[in-house]
Amino acid sequence: MKLSALTFGLAIAGLSHTVMAAKAVDEHTYSNLDDVVSTHLHLDLDVDFEDKQLEGFVEHTLQWQNKQARTLVLDTRDLEIDRVMYQSQNGQWHRADFTLAPRSGVKGAKLTIKFKQQAKKARIYYNSLPQASGLQWLTPVQTASKTHPFMYSQSQAIHARSWIPVQDTPAMRTTYTARIQTPKDVRAVMSADNSEAFVKDGDYWFDMPQAIPPYLIAIGAGNLEYKEMSHQTAIFAEPQILDASVAEFNDTQAMIDKTNAMYGEYAWGRYDLLMLPPSFPFGGMENPRLSFITPTVVAGDKSLVNLIAHELAHSWSGNLVTNATWEDLWLNEGFTSYVENRIMEEVFGRDRAVMEQALDAAGLRAQLTKIPEPDTRLNLKLNGRDLMMLLVKCHTSKVSYF
């Protein structure tokens, strides 16, 4: 049955209310959200290809929920913390005491920062390590151009903490800005307004004015060129695949227009695509304003453009309303798979949509025979496991669409 836009919105709102009313506990975060929330992040980072690290600071703008609290707890994993500064209510900056606990499994290392008074802002100076799970560093020979190194992030589900000290849970949302410095012949892009990245000069500024969970903060840097497909869409890619990508995905604007009519106006401004090297482990990632896409879907006949429909659909179901913990990822991916198929039907016709449904159903049935029975339920009991590693191991239906 095809849901109307109103019915779909009410269903999403009702499910979101149910999740929030239950006050689900996220077992994968150390953060003390009941005491304090980061409402805005500012990143100032250098991209060091030689040492395979990001180095600089992140500044948290803090909103205190508990008037008695004086402690900020952040998630980290494989980060080196140099020092922490905080801004008091009168605008003065002071050193803060902090403790970085030993790493504990997939959760990483708990960073506890103590203030003498409730801080307006906290600035953590740090660097990532080469083994950071949320960053992939490629040598020039591993890229399409063979001339420049490449770096990209994959923050879902709990990998943002490996390159940003952050409250790494989908239950919180934050706006962010960033200054990213790279070698002058390397272009950086982020899941944000990329208009300042049009000029390749090694010094890039970004702004994400809509609040998003940390798993949607994303960065890429490499030998990237830029080409528009419409007034609202464009592609960033290595020159070798840029034109082919534009030809393959030039229906993206039509997808946006049809989804606007079905589910309400697109809320994120632009919708651009970043074409990644083939080593990207998923088909796509729905980072807002800039979906990350594998070049392996550039088939030349648009046979795999349902991937774009899926990542675009996340702009409504997932990026606007999402699960509060990773045990309920079905709230994100389930509705998105539905919206994806409605987009395919509207743009490419009923027969194409039915074919996609049949392929997905067959794939799901096949995968269910390979998944341990406890993991076949919608509400997953993770028991300390990393959700994304679990999904890759199980090869579940739609895993490549994250």
Secondary structure by P-SEA (a helix, b strand, c coil): ccccaaaaaaaaaaaaaaaaaacccccccccccccccccbbbbbbbbcccccccccccccccccccccccbbbbbbccccccbbbbbcccbbbbbbbbbbccccccccbbbbbbbcccccbbbbbbccccccccbbbbcccccccccbbbbbbbcccccccccccccccccccccccbbbbccccbbbbcccccccccccccbbbbbbccccccccccccccbbbbbbccccbbbbcccccaaaaaaaccaaaaaaaaaaaccccccccbbbbbbbcccccccccccccbbbbbccccccccccaaaaaaaaaaacccccccccccccaaaaaaaaaaaaaaaaaaaccaaaaaaaaaaaaaaaaaaaaaccccccccccccccccaaaaaaaacccccccc
